[in-house]
Amino acid sequence: MAKKKSSKPAAKTFPVVYVIAICDAVARDPNSHKSTVYGIFDSLIAPKLPAEVFFSVYVRIHGEPGVRKLQLKLLDEAGGVVKDAGGPEFEFDFGKQPVAEMSVRVVGLSLGRGKYRIAVFCEKKNIGMSYPLVVAKGKGEKKQSKAKS
């Protein structure tokens, strides 16, 4: 007996985030195409706030065949998008390769004290995994005392 075809369109599947990290830098080897992630962290301590922050974000994603538009967004504690932190959309064709990597450099973004999250969006939908970033005020570096001779 033949199966009846469903009149419903197939549900759209979204990519799955395998890795997401905030770090100092990401390097990609031109020969092996392997990525190296340097200095992973989840908090920034600044001597004054708001702080001008510099960091990179590394993401590794697996997707079903098809072209998808992905975007990284920095969200505040309430889930709102932080101004000027949405970044560009990246288009990936998961049909050519089921795994995609992206790294984005954030330069000179002004952040106040608080809890933030870097989240991955696919076609305007948050696809789940996110990474925390806490910004706090701390003391400046201690001055070294001069040695007495």
Secondary structure, 3 states (H helix, E strand, C coil): CCCCCCCCCCCCCCCEEEEEEEECEEEECCCCCCEEEECCCCEEEECCCCEEEEEEEEEEEECCCCEEEEEEEEECCCCCECCCCCCCCEEEECCCCCEEEEEEEEEEEEECCEEEEEEEEECCEEEEEEEEEEEEECCCCCCCCCCCC
